[in-house]
Amino acid sequence: MLAVGRELLIGRTLNTNAQWMGRRLARKGTRLAEITTVDDDLGEIAAGLKGCLGRRADFVIVVGGLGPTPDDMTLKGISKGIRMGLRSNEEALSLIREHYARRNLSTIEMTPARKKMATLPVGAKPVRNEVGTAPGVRLELEGTTVFCLPGVPSEMKSIFRESVEPEITKRLGKLYRKCISLKIEGIYESALAPTIESELRRHPDAYIKSHPRGIKEGKSRIELDVAMVSEDRETAEESAVQIVREIKSEIEAAGATVVSERGTAPSGRK
Amino acid sequence: MLAVGRELLIGRTLNTNAQWMGRRLARKGTRLAEITTVDDDLGEIAAGLKGCLGRRADFVIVVGGLGPTPDDMTLKGISKGIRMGLRSNEEALSLIREHYARRNLSTIEMTPARKKMATLPVGAKPVRNEVGTAPGVRLELEGTTVFCLPGVPSEMKSIFRESVEPEITKRLGKLYRKCISLKIEGIYESALAPTIESELRRHPDAYIKSHPRGIKEGKSRIELDVAMVSEDRETAEESAVQIVREIKSEIEAAGATVVSERGTAPSGRK
């Protein structure tokens, strides 16, 4: 994910878009490999895109900077990054006109600011935005599919659900993810470390991660996540449950307490 | 900022550390140039660091992955990225022992998991952590100062305030930033765009950014930020106020309403 916008760099806006998308992809058994946030600047956007393309990822999702104002320069930045010119796109113009028509604004003038939202890198296709004005954009580049989505959360989510997720699902195949979270009291992370290490040796495909949550009433508190991804629903479920059983028995033997255990049903493609 | 941790990529954790640090730096008249989040993986951390060093930034702040568990591999990843070995650091060991002593745990055993937190890339120095166990780490590399901080927010903030911020302030010089935020109703962003454009032509050093906030009761709502940074307090203040005055008169002439105006006192080094 390449997030574009100075508001993210100066802490004006919390990057909840990245969390939403990351969570959604994790539930499908895949994940964001990297999240990079850059400024509203042509050179920064171009370099950020090149960095993402260099990973040879299946998908790059660019978020933000598609609107009509001067700071919205994602498409120009991408055009610079891939050395392809910008061209007014008829399909994108129709989508924008349709949007205004739905809002009973059919008489609105197609000013340069509005036309900018339909000026795409050569070879790009617009993607319908059911919520806002600026269409999303889709590009195929060196085996990577690049989607550009608006930064407004409701628009980003709508286009992601409608047009991005189905593509990802198609490419992924069927995967299930089972995650179990434990809340533990009375053990330091440094004392838990050897247990996690031996579990990871036994189950190298597992994801096991501890999150220290401070000391309360003299007791160290930790949240521990165990997750397994598999093409087989039962395998994901059983492996996660087994790892948790093993960890619980070790930490209870060490005098710590598991105060809560919360599992998600194995999620994945339906 | 290089943030390390899969919990950020899968949406388990919202990157509030980046927002906190971004906001704090913005108030000083500077900013994060890029925020990159990578997985708990040696190759990813090494590549992420190399990308950051390639920017020739004054500072790179690495956050997360300093703890005792197997997923905590930031120092090893950095060692790989800069091709410097890891070595047990006596000063870091003392800091960890001191931390345990403060908690009346002086008899705690120095297990491999605990020693790992004191195993630093050659040439690195530990930085005192007043809140948690793992010391921060400081490295000078090709003109860039690299700080590694724990991901636990209270520890990150404490080390940033105590040891990172004074260094940044020293390098920055004296800067003031004045920011004014307007809430506007009754104008579309695409209609506001030409006003912003002409203001940016008149004041090329200004930061002017609109954030669309949807339609309420048929009226388009926008938040507009205007910020100026200057070595001179009055210049920052007066320029921001003047730009806002010009924008207000234009948008009110277009029939829109400024429903609120909120300014921050010019902030900067004391």
Boltz contact constraints between the chains, C-beta under 6 A:
constraints:
  - contact:
      token1: [A, 9]
      token2: [B, 22]
      max_distance: 6.0
  - contact:
      token1: [A, 9]
      token2: [B, 31]
      max_distance: 6.0
  - contact:
      token1: [A, 9]
      token2: [B, 32]
      max_distance: 6.0
  - contact:
      token1: [A, 10]
      token2: [B, 22]
      max_distance: 6.0
  - contact:
      token1: [A, 10]
      token2: [B, 26]
      max_distance: 6.0
  - contact:
      token1: [A, 10]
      token2: [B, 31]
      max_distance: 6.0
  - contact:
      token1: [A, 11]
      token2: [B, 19]
      max_distance: 6.0
  - contact:
      token1: [A, 11]
      token2: [B, 22]
      max_distance: 6.0
  - contact:
      token1: [A, 11]
      token2: [B, 23]
      max_distance: 6.0
  - contact:
      token1: [A, 14]
      token2: [B, 19]
      max_distance: 6.0
  - contact:
      token1: [A, 15]
      token2: [B, 15]
      max_distance: 6.0
  - contact:
      token1: [A, 19]
      token2: [B, 11]
      max_distance: 6.0
  - contact:
      token1: [A, 19]
      token2: [B, 14]
      max_distance: 6.0
  - contact:
      token1: [A, 22]
      token2: [B, 9]
      max_distance: 6.0
  - contact:
      token1: [A, 22]
      token2: [B, 10]
      max_distance: 6.0
  - contact:
      token1: [A, 22]
      token2: [B, 11]
      max_distance: 6.0
  - contact:
      token1: [A, 23]
      token2: [B, 11]
      max_distance: 6.0
  - contact:
      token1: [A, 26]
      token2: [B, 10]
      max_distance: 6.0
  - contact:
      token1: [A, 31]
      token2: [B, 9]
      max_distance: 6.0
  - contact:
      token1: [A, 31]
      token2: [B, 10]
      max_distance: 6.0
  - contact:
      token1: [A, 32]
      token2: [B, 9]
      max_distance: 6.0
  - contact:
      token1: [A, 34]
      token2: [B, 38]
      max_distance: 6.0
  - contact:
      token1: [A, 35]
      token2: [B, 37]
      max_distance: 6.0
  - contact:
      token1: [A, 36]
      token2: [B, 36]
      max_distance: 6.0
  - contact:
      token1: [A, 37]
      token2: [B, 35]
      max_distance: 6.0
  - contact:
      token1: [A, 38]
      token2: [B, 34]
      max_distance: 6.0
  - contact:
      token1: [A, 67]
      token2: [B, 189]
      max_distance: 6.0
  - contact:
      token1: [A, 68]
      token2: [B, 189]
      max_distance: 6.0
  - contact:
      token1: [A, 68]
      token2: [B, 190]
      max_distance: 6.0
  - contact:
      token1: [A, 68]
      token2: [B, 193]
      max_distance: 6.0
  - contact:
      token1: [A, 69]
      token2: [B, 189]
      max_distance: 6.0
  - contact:
      token1: [A, 69]
      token2: [B, 193]
      max_distance: 6.0
  - contact:
      token1: [A, 69]
      token2: [B, 196]
      max_distance: 6.0
  - contact:
      token1: [A, 69]
      token2: [B, 210]
      max_distance: 6.0
  - contact:
      token1: [A, 70]
      token2: [B, 196]
      max_distance: 6.0
  - contact:
      token1: [A, 70]
      token2: [B, 197]
      max_distance: 6.0
  - contact:
      token1: [A, 70]
      token2: [B, 200]
      max_distance: 6.0
  - contact:
      token1: [A, 71]
      token2: [B, 209]
      max_distance: 6.0
  - contact:
      token1: [A, 113]
      token2: [B, 190]
      max_distance: 6.0
  - contact:
      token1: [A, 113]
      token2: [B, 193]
      max_distance: 6.0
  - contact:
      token1: [A, 114]
      token2: [B, 190]
      max_distance: 6.0
  - contact:
      token1: [A, 152]
      token2: [B, 212]
      max_distance: 6.0
  - contact:
      token1: [A, 189]
      token2: [B, 67]
      max_distance: 6.0
  - contact:
      token1: [A, 189]
      token2: [B, 68]
      max_distance: 6.0
  - contact:
      token1: [A, 190]
      token2: [B, 68]
      max_distance: 6.0
  - contact:
      token1: [A, 190]
      token2: [B, 113]
      max_distance: 6.0
  - contact:
      token1: [A, 190]
      token2: [B, 114]
      max_distance: 6.0
  - contact:
      token1: [A, 193]
      token2: [B, 68]
      max_distance: 6.0
  - contact:
      token1: [A, 193]
      token2: [B, 69]
      max_distance: 6.0
  - contact:
      token1: [A, 193]
      token2: [B, 113]
      max_distance: 6.0
  - contact:
      token1: [A, 196]
      token2: [B, 69]
      max_distance: 6.0
  - contact:
      token1: [A, 196]
      token2: [B, 70]
      max_distance: 6.0
  - contact:
      token1: [A, 197]
      token2: [B, 70]
      max_distance: 6.0
  - contact:
      token1: [A, 200]
      token2: [B, 70]
      max_distance: 6.0
  - contact:
      token1: [A, 209]
      token2: [B, 71]
      max_distance: 6.0
  - contact:
      token1: [A, 210]
      token2: [B, 69]
      max_distance: 6.0
  - contact:
      token1: [A, 212]
      token2: [B, 152]
      max_distance: 6.0
